[in-house]
């Protein structure tokens, strides 16, 4: 496709057990893969709370031209 794409998580929900340590979240690029794209992210509370259940994380996921995951 000739578009930069749409960005989605591979799953709507992610269950993580505290002993797992880190959660790995996969972001997919669909409906196009043109150009280098930076996708900003930040963690937010759901059932887990920042500072009590997890440490906040903020950053960017970078997709290179034609990269889709």
PDB file of N, H, CA, C and O in Angstrom:
ATOM      1  N   UNK A   1       0.832  -1.186   0.000  1.00  0.00           N
ATOM      2  CA  UNK A   1       0.000   0.000   0.000  1.00  0.00           C
ATOM      3  C   UNK A   1       0.873   1.244   0.000  1.00  0.00           C
ATOM      4  O   UNK A   1       2.054   1.186   0.341  1.00  0.00           O
ATOM      5  N   UNK A   2       0.286   2.362  -0.382  1.00  0.00           N
ATOM      6  H   UNK A   2      -0.674   2.409  -0.659  1.00  0.00           H
ATOM      7  CA  UNK A   2       1.024   3.605  -0.490  1.00  0.00           C
ATOM      8  C   UNK A   2       0.721   4.545   0.665  1.00  0.00           C
ATOM      9  O   UNK A   2       0.795   5.764   0.508  1.00  0.00           O
ATOM     10  N   UNK A   3       0.377   3.985   1.840  1.00  0.00           N
ATOM     11  H   UNK A   3       0.317   2.995   1.968  1.00  0.00           H
ATOM     12  CA  UNK A   3       0.036   4.792   3.007  1.00  0.00           C
ATOM     13  C   UNK A   3       0.994   4.466   4.144  1.00  0.00           C
ATOM     14  O   UNK A   3       1.647   3.423   4.140  1.00  0.00           O
ATOM     15  N   UNK A   4       1.071   5.367   5.113  1.00  0.00           N
ATOM     16  H   UNK A   4       0.541   6.215   5.116  1.00  0.00           H
ATOM     17  CA  UNK A   4       1.945   5.122   6.268  1.00  0.00           C
ATOM     18  C   UNK A   4       1.399   4.045   7.187  1.00  0.00           C
ATOM     19  O   UNK A   4       2.162   3.458   7.953  1.00  0.00           O
ATOM     20  N   UNK A   5       0.097   3.764   7.135  1.00  0.00           N
ATOM     21  H   UNK A   5      -0.523   4.241   6.512  1.00  0.00           H
ATOM     22  CA  UNK A   5      -0.478   2.652   7.889  1.00  0.00           C
ATOM     23  C   UNK A   5      -1.295   3.065   9.093  1.00  0.00           C
ATOM     24  O   UNK A   5      -1.357   4.236   9.467  1.00  0.00           O
ATOM     25  N   UNK A   6      -1.920   2.060   9.685  1.00  0.00           N
ATOM     26  H   UNK A   6      -1.869   1.109   9.381  1.00  0.00           H
ATOM     27  CA  UNK A   6      -2.653   2.186  10.942  1.00  0.00           C
ATOM     28  C   UNK A   6      -1.925   1.342  11.970  1.00  0.00           C
ATOM     29  O   UNK A   6      -1.319   0.329  11.619  1.00  0.00           O
ATOM     30  N   UNK A   7      -1.973   1.740  13.233  1.00  0.00           N
ATOM     31  H   UNK A   7      -2.466   2.562  13.518  1.00  0.00           H
ATOM     32  CA  UNK A   7      -1.211   1.061  14.274  1.00  0.00           C
ATOM     33  C   UNK A   7      -2.151   0.520  15.334  1.00  0.00           C
ATOM     34  O   UNK A   7      -2.960   1.256  15.899  1.00  0.00           O
ATOM     35  N   UNK A   8      -2.037  -0.782  15.601  1.00  0.00           N
ATOM     36  H   UNK A   8      -1.380  -1.380  15.143  1.00  0.00           H
ATOM     37  CA  UNK A   8      -2.924  -1.465  16.539  1.00  0.00           C
ATOM     38  C   UNK A   8      -2.111  -2.429  17.395  1.00  0.00           C
ATOM     39  O   UNK A   8      -1.019  -2.848  17.009  1.00  0.00           O
ATOM     40  N   UNK A   9      -2.654  -2.776  18.562  1.00  0.00           N
ATOM     41  H   UNK A   9      -3.541  -2.436  18.875  1.00  0.00           H
ATOM     42  CA  UNK A   9      -2.055  -3.821  19.382  1.00  0.00           C
ATOM     43  C   UNK A   9      -2.441  -5.171  18.813  1.00  0.00           C
ATOM     44  O   UNK A   9      -3.505  -5.309  18.211  1.00  0.00           O
ATOM     45  N   UNK A  10      -1.583  -6.178  18.997  1.00  0.00           N
ATOM     46  H   UNK A  10      -0.718  -6.067  19.487  1.00  0.00           H
ATOM     47  CA  UNK A  10      -1.910  -7.512  18.493  1.00  0.00           C
ATOM     48  C   UNK A  10      -3.023  -8.172  19.303  1.00  0.00           C
ATOM     49  O   UNK A  10      -3.676  -9.090  18.807  1.00  0.00           O
ATOM     50  N   UNK A  11      -3.255  -7.722  20.544  1.00  0.00           N
ATOM     51  H   UNK A  11      -2.725  -6.976  20.947  1.00  0.00           H
ATOM     52  CA  UNK A  11      -4.344  -8.209  21.391  1.00  0.00           C
ATOM     53  C   UNK A  11      -5.010  -7.028  22.081  1.00  0.00           C
ATOM     54  O   UNK A  11      -4.349  -6.039  22.400  1.00  0.00           O
ATOM     55  N   UNK A  12      -6.319  -7.127  22.311  1.00  0.00           N
ATOM     56  H   UNK A  12      -6.855  -7.931  22.051  1.00  0.00           H
ATOM     57  CA  UNK A  12      -7.043  -6.061  23.009  1.00  0.00           C
ATOM     58  C   UNK A  12      -6.700  -6.010  24.489  1.00  0.00           C
ATOM     59  O   UNK A  12      -6.766  -4.945  25.104  1.00  0.00           O
ATOM     60  N   UNK A  13      -6.334  -7.152  25.067  1.00  0.00           N
ATOM     61  H   UNK A  13      -6.280  -8.016  24.567  1.00  0.00           H
ATOM     62  CA  UNK A  13      -6.005  -7.226  26.491  1.00  0.00           C
ATOM     63  C   UNK A  13      -4.690  -7.962  26.684  1.00  0.00           C
ATOM     64  O   UNK A  13      -4.296  -8.795  25.867  1.00  0.00           O
ATOM     65  N   UNK A  14      -4.020  -7.636  27.782  1.00  0.00           N
ATOM     66  H   UNK A  14      -4.340  -6.960  28.445  1.00  0.00           H
ATOM     67  CA  UNK A  14      -2.762  -8.304  28.116  1.00  0.00           C
ATOM     68  C   UNK A  14      -2.787  -8.628  29.595  1.00  0.00           C
ATOM     69  O   UNK A  14      -2.777  -7.722  30.428  1.00  0.00           O
ATOM     70  N   UNK A  15      -2.818  -9.908  29.932  1.00  0.00           N
ATOM     71  H   UNK A  15      -2.826 -10.644  29.255  1.00  0.00           H
ATOM     72  CA  UNK A  15      -2.747 -10.341  31.326  1.00  0.00           C
ATOM     73  C   UNK A  15      -1.293 -10.607  31.678  1.00  0.00           C
ATOM     74  O   UNK A  15      -0.595 -11.334  30.970  1.00  0.00           O
ATOM     75  N   UNK A  16      -0.845 -10.015  32.772  1.00  0.00           N
ATOM     76  H   UNK A  16      -1.412  -9.425  33.347  1.00  0.00           H
ATOM     77  CA  UNK A  16       0.540 -10.172  33.204  1.00  0.00           C
ATOM     78  C   UNK A  16       0.545 -10.529  34.674  1.00  0.00           C
ATOM     79  O   UNK A  16      -0.135  -9.896  35.482  1.00  0.00           O
ATOM     80  N   UNK A  17       1.311 -11.539  35.014  1.00  0.00           N
ATOM     81  H   UNK A  17       1.864 -12.053  34.358  1.00  0.00           H
ATOM     82  CA  UNK A  17       1.500 -11.932  36.405  1.00  0.00           C
ATOM     83  C   UNK A  17       2.714 -11.175  36.925  1.00  0.00           C
ATOM     84  O   UNK A  17       3.711 -11.037  36.217  1.00  0.00           O
ATOM     85  N   UNK A  18       2.636 -10.689  38.145  1.00  0.00           N
ATOM     86  H   UNK A  18       1.826 -10.801  38.720  1.00  0.00           H
ATOM     87  CA  UNK A  18       3.711  -9.872  38.711  1.00  0.00           C
ATOM     88  C   UNK A  18       5.073 -10.546  38.604  1.00  0.00           C
ATOM     89  O   UNK A  18       6.075  -9.872  38.367  1.00  0.00           O
ATOM     90  N   UNK A  19       5.126 -11.857  38.773  1.00  0.00           N
ATOM     91  H   UNK A  19       4.312 -12.405  38.965  1.00  0.00           H
ATOM     92  CA  UNK A  19       6.405 -12.574  38.715  1.00  0.00           C
ATOM     93  C   UNK A  19       6.989 -12.624  37.300  1.00  0.00           C
ATOM     94  O   UNK A  19       8.148 -12.999  37.128  1.00  0.00           O
ATOM     95  N   UNK A  20       6.195 -12.248  36.277  1.00  0.00           N
ATOM     96  H   UNK A  20       5.253 -11.944  36.417  1.00  0.00           H
ATOM     97  CA  UNK A  20       6.707 -12.207  34.903  1.00  0.00           C
ATOM     98  C   UNK A  20       7.767 -11.122  34.740  1.00  0.00           C
ATOM     99  O   UNK A  20       8.628 -11.226  33.866  1.00  0.00           O
ATOM    100  N   UNK A  21       7.715 -10.098  35.560  1.00  0.00           N
ATOM    101  H   UNK A  21       7.016 -10.014  36.270  1.00  0.00           H
ATOM    102  CA  UNK A  21       8.686  -9.015  35.481  1.00  0.00           C
ATOM    103  C   UNK A  21       8.282  -7.949  34.483  1.00  0.00           C
ATOM    104  O   UNK A  21       7.856  -6.863  34.878  1.00  0.00           O
ATOM    105  N   UNK A  22       8.406  -8.237  33.204  1.00  0.00           N
ATOM    106  H   UNK A  22       8.751  -9.119  32.883  1.00  0.00           H
ATOM    107  CA  UNK A  22       8.091  -7.267  32.159  1.00  0.00           C
ATOM    108  C   UNK A  22       6.950  -7.766  31.294  1.00  0.00           C
ATOM    109  O   UNK A  22       6.789  -8.969  31.089  1.00  0.00           O
ATOM    110  N   UNK A  23       6.166  -6.839  30.793  1.00  0.00           N
ATOM    111  H   UNK A  23       6.297  -5.862  30.959  1.00  0.00           H
ATOM    112  CA  UNK A  23       5.116  -7.166  29.829  1.00  0.00           C
ATOM    113  C   UNK A  23       5.609  -6.774  28.444  1.00  0.00           C
ATOM    114  O   UNK A  23       6.109  -5.665  28.250  1.00  0.00           O
ATOM    115  N   UNK A  24       5.472  -7.665  27.497  1.00  0.00           N
ATOM    116  H   UNK A  24       5.066  -8.565  27.654  1.00  0.00           H
ATOM    117  CA  UNK A  24       5.840  -7.353  26.118  1.00  0.00           C
ATOM    118  C   UNK A  24       4.560  -7.149  25.320  1.00  0.00           C
ATOM    119  O   UNK A  24       3.714  -8.039  25.243  1.00  0.00           O
ATOM    120  N   UNK A  25       4.430  -5.974  24.731  1.00  0.00           N
ATOM    121  H   UNK A  25       5.118  -5.250  24.794  1.00  0.00           H
ATOM    122  CA  UNK A  25       3.249  -5.602  23.964  1.00  0.00           C
ATOM    123  C   UNK A  25       3.669  -5.458  22.502  1.00  0.00           C
ATOM    124  O   UNK A  25       4.620  -4.737  22.198  1.00  0.00           O
ATOM    125  N   UNK A  26       2.972  -6.132  21.606  1.00  0.00           N
ATOM    126  H   UNK A  26       2.200  -6.717  21.853  1.00  0.00           H
ATOM    127  CA  UNK A  26       3.294  -6.067  20.183  1.00  0.00           C
ATOM    128  C   UNK A  26       2.373  -5.063  19.495  1.00  0.00           C
ATOM    129  O   UNK A  26       1.152  -5.115  19.647  1.00  0.00           O
ATOM    130  N   UNK A  27       2.976  -4.152  18.738  1.00  0.00           N
ATOM    131  H   UNK A  27       3.968  -4.110  18.614  1.00  0.00           H
ATOM    132  CA  UNK A  27       2.232  -3.172  17.948  1.00  0.00           C
ATOM    133  C   UNK A  27       2.369  -3.573  16.483  1.00  0.00           C
ATOM    134  O   UNK A  27       3.472  -3.826  15.998  1.00  0.00           O
ATOM    135  N   UNK A  28       1.243  -3.628  15.791  1.00  0.00           N
ATOM    136  H   UNK A  28       0.347  -3.423  16.185  1.00  0.00           H
ATOM    137  CA  UNK A  28       1.228  -3.999  14.380  1.00  0.00           C
ATOM    138  C   UNK A  28       0.932  -2.784  13.515  1.00  0.00           C
ATOM    139  O   UNK A  28       0.180  -1.891  13.904  1.00  0.00           O
ATOM    140  N   UNK A  29       1.532  -2.768  12.350  1.00  0.00           N
ATOM    141  H   UNK A  29       2.143  -3.494  12.033  1.00  0.00           H
ATOM    142  CA  UNK A  29       1.291  -1.713  11.361  1.00  0.00           C
ATOM    143  C   UNK A  29       0.503  -2.349  10.215  1.00  0.00           C
ATOM    144  O   UNK A  29       1.003  -3.246   9.536  1.00  0.00           O
ATOM    145  N   UNK A  30      -0.719  -1.886  10.006  1.00  0.00           N
ATOM    146  H   UNK A  30      -1.125  -1.158  10.558  1.00  0.00           H
ATOM    147  CA  UNK A  30      -1.582  -2.464   8.979  1.00  0.00           C
ATOM    148  C   UNK A  30      -1.985  -1.404   7.962  1.00  0.00           C
ATOM    149  O   UNK A  30      -1.791  -0.211   8.196  1.00  0.00           O
ATOM    150  N   UNK A  31      -2.536  -1.828   6.852  1.00  0.00           N
ATOM    151  H   UNK A  31      -2.694  -2.797   6.662  1.00  0.00           H
ATOM    152  CA  UNK A  31      -3.088  -0.933   5.815  1.00  0.00           C
ATOM    153  C   UNK A  31      -2.063   0.036   5.251  1.00  0.00           C
ATOM    154  O   UNK A  31      -2.384   1.186   4.949  1.00  0.00           O
ATOM    155  N   UNK A  32      -0.834  -0.429   5.109  1.00  0.00           N
ATOM    156  H   UNK A  32      -0.573  -1.362   5.354  1.00  0.00           H
ATOM    157  CA  UNK A  32       0.225   0.393   4.535  1.00  0.00           C
ATOM    158  C   UNK A  32       1.479   0.328   5.379  1.00  0.00           C
ATOM    159  O   UNK A  32       1.419   0.048   6.576  1.00  0.00           O
ATOM    160  N   UNK A  33       2.620   0.588   4.752  1.00  0.00           N
ATOM    161  H   UNK A  33       2.669   0.816   3.780  1.00  0.00           H
ATOM    162  CA  UNK A  33       3.890   0.533   5.478  1.00  0.00           C
ATOM    163  C   UNK A  33       4.908   1.490   4.870  1.00  0.00           C
ATOM    164  O   UNK A  33       6.105   1.203   4.855  1.00  0.00           O
ATOM    165  N   UNK A  34       4.437   2.617   4.375  1.00  0.00           N
ATOM    166  H   UNK A  34       3.465   2.850   4.388  1.00  0.00           H
ATOM    167  CA  UNK A  34       5.327   3.566   3.713  1.00  0.00           C
ATOM    168  C   UNK A  34       5.943   4.534   4.714  1.00  0.00           C
ATOM    169  O   UNK A  34       5.240   5.142   5.520  1.00  0.00           O
ATOM    170  N   UNK A  35       7.236   4.665   4.654  1.00  0.00           N
ATOM    171  H   UNK A  35       7.807   4.171   3.999  1.00  0.00           H
ATOM    172  CA  UNK A  35       7.944   5.665   5.434  1.00  0.00           C
ATOM    173  C   UNK A  35       8.327   5.221   6.834  1.00  0.00           C
ATOM    174  O   UNK A  35       7.844   4.218   7.359  1.00  0.00           O
ATOM    175  N   UNK A  36       9.212   6.010   7.410  1.00  0.00           N
ATOM    176  H   UNK A  36       9.605   6.825   6.983  1.00  0.00           H
ATOM    177  CA  UNK A  36       9.642   5.799   8.800  1.00  0.00           C
ATOM    178  C   UNK A  36       8.665   6.553   9.696  1.00  0.00           C
ATOM    179  O   UNK A  36       8.425   7.746   9.505  1.00  0.00           O
ATOM    180  N   UNK A  37       8.103   5.844  10.677  1.00  0.00           N
ATOM    181  H   UNK A  37       8.298   4.875  10.832  1.00  0.00           H
ATOM    182  CA  UNK A  37       7.068   6.423  11.536  1.00  0.00           C
ATOM    183  C   UNK A  37       7.437   6.214  12.997  1.00  0.00           C
ATOM    184  O   UNK A  37       7.907   5.143  13.379  1.00  0.00           O
ATOM    185  N   UNK A  38       7.223   7.239  13.812  1.00  0.00           N
ATOM    186  H   UNK A  38       6.841   8.110  13.503  1.00  0.00           H
ATOM    187  CA  UNK A  38       7.393   7.146  15.269  1.00  0.00           C
ATOM    188  C   UNK A  38       6.011   7.164  15.909  1.00  0.00           C
ATOM    189  O   UNK A  38       5.209   8.065  15.661  1.00  0.00           O
ATOM    190  N   UNK A  39       5.740   6.146  16.744  1.00  0.00           N
ATOM    191  H   UNK A  39       6.391   5.413  16.946  1.00  0.00           H
ATOM    192  CA  UNK A  39       4.452   6.042  17.427  1.00  0.00           C
ATOM    193  C   UNK A  39       4.697   6.225  18.925  1.00  0.00           C
ATOM    194  O   UNK A  39       5.266   5.338  19.562  1.00  0.00           O
ATOM    195  N   UNK A  40       4.278   7.359  19.503  1.00  0.00           N
ATOM    196  H   UNK A  40       3.816   8.079  18.985  1.00  0.00           H
ATOM    197  CA  UNK A  40       4.492   7.578  20.936  1.00  0.00           C
ATOM    198  C   UNK A  40       3.561   6.706  21.780  1.00  0.00           C
ATOM    199  O   UNK A  40       2.457   6.362  21.357  1.00  0.00           O
ATOM    200  N   UNK A  41       4.032   6.355  22.990  1.00  0.00           N
ATOM    201  H   UNK A  41       4.928   6.634  23.333  1.00  0.00           H
ATOM    202  CA  UNK A  41       3.188   5.595  23.915  1.00  0.00           C
ATOM    203  C   UNK A  41       3.452   6.023  25.348  1.00  0.00           C
ATOM    204  O   UNK A  41       4.511   6.568  25.660  1.00  0.00           O
ATOM    205  N   UNK A  42       2.477   5.769  26.221  1.00  0.00           N
ATOM    206  H   UNK A  42       1.617   5.326  25.968  1.00  0.00           H
ATOM    207  CA  UNK A  42       2.614   5.961  27.665  1.00  0.00           C
ATOM    208  C   UNK A  42       1.669   4.973  28.348  1.00  0.00           C
ATOM    209  O   UNK A  42       0.558   4.739  27.873  1.00  0.00           O
ATOM    210  N   UNK A  43       2.109   4.405  29.445  1.00  0.00           N
ATOM    211  H   UNK A  43       3.012   4.595  29.831  1.00  0.00           H
ATOM    212  CA  UNK A  43       1.251   3.480  30.185  1.00  0.00           C
ATOM    213  C   UNK A  43       0.197   4.262  30.960  1.00  0.00           C
ATOM    214  O   UNK A  43       0.421   5.403  31.365  1.00  0.00           O
ATOM    215  N   UNK A  44      -0.958   3.628  31.157  1.00  0.00           N
ATOM    216  H   UNK A  44      -1.140   2.701  30.828  1.00  0.00           H
ATOM    217  CA  UNK A  44      -2.048   4.231  31.927  1.00  0.00           C
ATOM    218  C   UNK A  44      -2.672   3.174  32.816  1.00  0.00           C
ATOM    219  O   UNK A  44      -2.647   1.982  32.509  1.00  0.00           O
ATOM    220  N   UNK A  45      -3.231   3.635  33.927  1.00  0.00           N
ATOM    221  H   UNK A  45      -3.251   4.603  34.177  1.00  0.00           H
ATOM    222  CA  UNK A  45      -3.908   2.724  34.848  1.00  0.00           C
ATOM    223  C   UNK A  45      -5.131   2.092  34.208  1.00  0.00           C
ATOM    224  O   UNK A  45      -5.856   2.719  33.436  1.00  0.00           O
ATOM    225  N   UNK A  46      -5.333   0.840  34.551  1.00  0.00           N
ATOM    226  H   UNK A  46      -4.744   0.330  35.179  1.00  0.00           H
ATOM    227  CA  UNK A  46      -6.559   0.099  34.257  1.00  0.00           C
ATOM    228  C   UNK A  46      -6.928  -0.550  35.575  1.00  0.00           C
ATOM    229  O   UNK A  46      -7.310   0.137  36.522  1.00  0.00           O
ATOM    230  N   UNK A  47      -6.819  -1.861  35.645  1.00  0.00           N
ATOM    231  H   UNK A  47      -6.509  -2.420  34.876  1.00  0.00           H
ATOM    232  CA  UNK A  47      -7.012  -2.532  36.932  1.00  0.00           C
ATOM    233  C   UNK A  47      -5.741  -2.470  37.765  1.00  0.00           C
ATOM    234  O   UNK A  47      -5.797  -2.599  38.988  1.00  0.00           O
ATOM    235  N   UNK A  48      -4.595  -2.275  37.119  1.00  0.00           N
ATOM    236  H   UNK A  48      -4.549  -2.171  36.125  1.00  0.00           H
ATOM    237  CA  UNK A  48      -3.324  -2.088  37.825  1.00  0.00           C
ATOM    238  C   UNK A  48      -3.077  -0.588  38.000  1.00  0.00           C
ATOM    239  O   UNK A  48      -3.492   0.218  37.167  1.00  0.00           O
ATOM    240  N   UNK A  49      -2.402  -0.225  39.084  1.00  0.00           N
ATOM    241  H   UNK A  49      -2.064  -0.879  39.760  1.00  0.00           H
ATOM    242  CA  UNK A  49      -2.162   1.182  39.390  1.00  0.00           C
ATOM    243  C   UNK A  49      -0.673   1.500  39.348  1.00  0.00           C
ATOM    244  O   UNK A  49       0.154   0.747  39.864  1.00  0.00           O
ATOM    245  N   UNK A  50      -0.343   2.647  38.714  1.00  0.00           N
ATOM    246  H   UNK A  50      -1.015   3.258  38.295  1.00  0.00           H
ATOM    247  CA  UNK A  50       1.041   3.106  38.654  1.00  0.00           C
ATOM    248  C   UNK A  50       1.566   3.277  40.072  1.00  0.00           C
ATOM    249  O   UNK A  50       0.877   3.824  40.933  1.00  0.00           O
ATOM    250  N   UNK A  51       2.782   2.810  40.312  1.00  0.00           N
ATOM    251  H   UNK A  51       3.341   2.366  39.612  1.00  0.00           H
ATOM    252  CA  UNK A  51       3.415   2.962  41.619  1.00  0.00           C
ATOM    253  C   UNK A  51       3.078   1.861  42.592  1.00  0.00           C
ATOM    254  O   UNK A  51       3.872   1.561  43.483  1.00  0.00           O
ATOM    255  N   UNK A  52       1.919   1.251  42.443  1.00  0.00           N
ATOM    256  H   UNK A  52       1.273   1.495  41.719  1.00  0.00           H
ATOM    257  CA  UNK A  52       1.543   0.142  43.309  1.00  0.00           C
ATOM    258  C   UNK A  52       1.749  -1.198  42.604  1.00  0.00           C
ATOM    259  O   UNK A  52       2.291  -2.140  43.182  1.00  0.00           O
ATOM    260  N   UNK A  53       1.310  -1.268  41.351  1.00  0.00           N
ATOM    261  H   UNK A  53       0.870  -0.503  40.882  1.00  0.00           H
ATOM    262  CA  UNK A  53       1.352  -2.525  40.611  1.00  0.00           C
ATOM    263  C   UNK A  53       2.380  -2.541  39.482  1.00  0.00           C
ATOM    264  O   UNK A  53       2.819  -3.610  39.056  1.00  0.00           O
ATOM    265  N   UNK A  54       2.758  -1.379  39.003  1.00  0.00           N
ATOM    266  H   UNK A  54       2.402  -0.511  39.349  1.00  0.00           H
ATOM    267  CA  UNK A  54       3.723  -1.320  37.903  1.00  0.00           C
ATOM    268  C   UNK A  54       4.392   0.047  37.871  1.00  0.00           C
ATOM    269  O   UNK A  54       3.918   1.002  38.486  1.00  0.00           O
ATOM    270  N   UNK A  55       5.501   0.121  37.142  1.00  0.00           N
ATOM    271  H   UNK A  55       5.886  -0.655  36.643  1.00  0.00           H
ATOM    272  CA  UNK A  55       6.205   1.379  36.932  1.00  0.00           C
ATOM    273  C   UNK A  55       5.759   1.963  35.602  1.00  0.00           C
ATOM    274  O   UNK A  55       5.601   1.243  34.616  1.00  0.00           O
ATOM    275  N   UNK A  56       5.559   3.264  35.582  1.00  0.00           N
ATOM    276  H   UNK A  56       5.687   3.849  36.383  1.00  0.00           H
ATOM    277  CA  UNK A  56       5.121   3.911  34.351  1.00  0.00           C
ATOM    278  C   UNK A  56       6.224   3.850  33.296  1.00  0.00           C
ATOM    279  O   UNK A  56       7.410   3.836  33.626  1.00  0.00           O
ATOM    280  N   UNK A  57       5.830   3.814  32.054  1.00  0.00           N
ATOM    281  H   UNK A  57       4.866   3.825  31.786  1.00  0.00           H
ATOM    282  CA  UNK A  57       6.774   3.770  30.940  1.00  0.00           C
ATOM    283  C   UNK A  57       6.240   4.663  29.834  1.00  0.00           C
ATOM    284  O   UNK A  57       5.043   4.677  29.546  1.00  0.00           O
ATOM    285  N   UNK A  58       7.145   5.404  29.226  1.00  0.00           N
ATOM    286  H   UNK A  58       8.117   5.393  29.460  1.00  0.00           H
ATOM    287  CA  UNK A  58       6.795   6.329  28.154  1.00  0.00           C
ATOM    288  C   UNK A  58       7.897   6.258  27.115  1.00  0.00           C
ATOM    289  O   UNK A  58       9.068   6.122  27.468  1.00  0.00           O
ATOM    290  N   UNK A  59       7.546   6.348  25.847  1.00  0.00           N
ATOM    291  H   UNK A  59       6.595   6.458  25.560  1.00  0.00           H
ATOM    292  CA  UNK A  59       8.562   6.299  24.805  1.00  0.00           C
ATOM    293  C   UNK A  59       7.959   6.298  23.421  1.00  0.00           C
ATOM    294  O   UNK A  59       6.855   6.799  23.207  1.00  0.00           O
ATOM    295  N   UNK A  60       8.703   5.725  22.474  1.00  0.00           N
ATOM    296  H   UNK A  60       9.600   5.318  22.648  1.00  0.00           H
ATOM    297  CA  UNK A  60       8.264   5.649  21.086  1.00  0.00           C
ATOM    298  C   UNK A  60       8.561   4.265  20.532  1.00  0.00           C
ATOM    299  O   UNK A  60       9.569   3.644  20.870  1.00  0.00           O
ATOM    300  N   UNK A  61       7.673   3.801  19.683  1.00  0.00           N
ATOM    301  H   UNK A  61       6.854   4.305  19.408  1.00  0.00           H
ATOM    302  CA  UNK A  61       7.931   2.623  18.862  1.00  0.00           C
ATOM    303  C   UNK A  61       8.235   3.169  17.476  1.00  0.00           C
ATOM    304  O   UNK A  61       7.459   3.958  16.936  1.00  0.00           O
ATOM    305  N   UNK A  62       9.354   2.758  16.896  1.00  0.00           N
ATOM    306  H   UNK A  62       9.985   2.118  17.335  1.00  0.00           H
ATOM    307  CA  UNK A  62       9.751   3.269  15.583  1.00  0.00           C
ATOM    308  C   UNK A  62       9.590   2.165  14.544  1.00  0.00           C
ATOM    309  O   UNK A  62      10.126   1.067  14.691  1.00  0.00           O
ATOM    310  N   UNK A  63       8.845   2.481  13.496  1.00  0.00           N
ATOM    311  H   UNK A  63       8.410   3.373  13.377  1.00  0.00           H
ATOM    312  CA  UNK A  63       8.677   1.581  12.364  1.00  0.00           C
ATOM    313  C   UNK A  63       9.472   2.150  11.195  1.00  0.00           C
ATOM    314  O   UNK A  63       9.274   3.303  10.811  1.00  0.00           O
ATOM    315  N   UNK A  64      10.364   1.353  10.632  1.00  0.00           N
ATOM    316  H   UNK A  64      10.525   0.416  10.943  1.00  0.00           H
ATOM    317  CA  UNK A  64      11.103   1.765   9.443  1.00  0.00           C
ATOM    318  C   UNK A  64      10.225   1.545   8.210  1.00  0.00           C
ATOM    319  O   UNK A  64       9.190   0.884   8.295  1.00  0.00           O
ATOM    320  N   UNK A  65      10.631   2.091   7.078  1.00  0.00           N
ATOM    321  H   UNK A  65      11.472   2.628   7.009  1.00  0.00           H
ATOM    322  CA  UNK A  65       9.901   1.910   5.833  1.00  0.00           C
ATOM    323  C   UNK A  65       9.681   0.417   5.561  1.00  0.00           C
ATOM    324  O   UNK A  65      10.622  -0.371   5.647  1.00  0.00           O
ATOM    325  N   UNK A  66       8.474   0.037   5.243  1.00  0.00           N
ATOM    326  H   UNK A  66       7.709   0.678   5.173  1.00  0.00           H
ATOM    327  CA  UNK A  66       8.058  -1.348   4.954  1.00  0.00           C
ATOM    328  C   UNK A  66       8.094  -2.281   6.155  1.00  0.00           C
ATOM    329  O   UNK A  66       7.919  -3.487   5.979  1.00  0.00           O
ATOM    330  N   UNK A  67       8.312  -1.789   7.351  1.00  0.00           N
ATOM    331  H   UNK A  67       8.454  -0.810   7.494  1.00  0.00           H
ATOM    332  CA  UNK A  67       8.278  -2.613   8.564  1.00  0.00           C
ATOM    333  C   UNK A  67       6.849  -2.636   9.096  1.00  0.00           C
ATOM    334  O   UNK A  67       6.191  -1.597   9.157  1.00  0.00           O
ATOM    335  N   UNK A  68       6.363  -3.828   9.486  1.00  0.00           N
ATOM    336  H   UNK A  68       6.897  -4.672   9.437  1.00  0.00           H
ATOM    337  CA  UNK A  68       4.970  -3.922   9.923  1.00  0.00           C
ATOM    338  C   UNK A  68       4.786  -4.485  11.324  1.00  0.00           C
ATOM    339  O   UNK A  68       3.653  -4.694  11.756  1.00  0.00           O
ATOM    340  N   UNK A  69       5.875  -4.735  12.041  1.00  0.00           N
ATOM    341  H   UNK A  69       6.795  -4.566  11.690  1.00  0.00           H
ATOM    342  CA  UNK A  69       5.756  -5.239  13.420  1.00  0.00           C
ATOM    343  C   UNK A  69       7.012  -4.916  14.197  1.00  0.00           C
ATOM    344  O   UNK A  69       7.113  -5.254  15.377  1.00  0.00           O
TER     345      UNK A  69
END
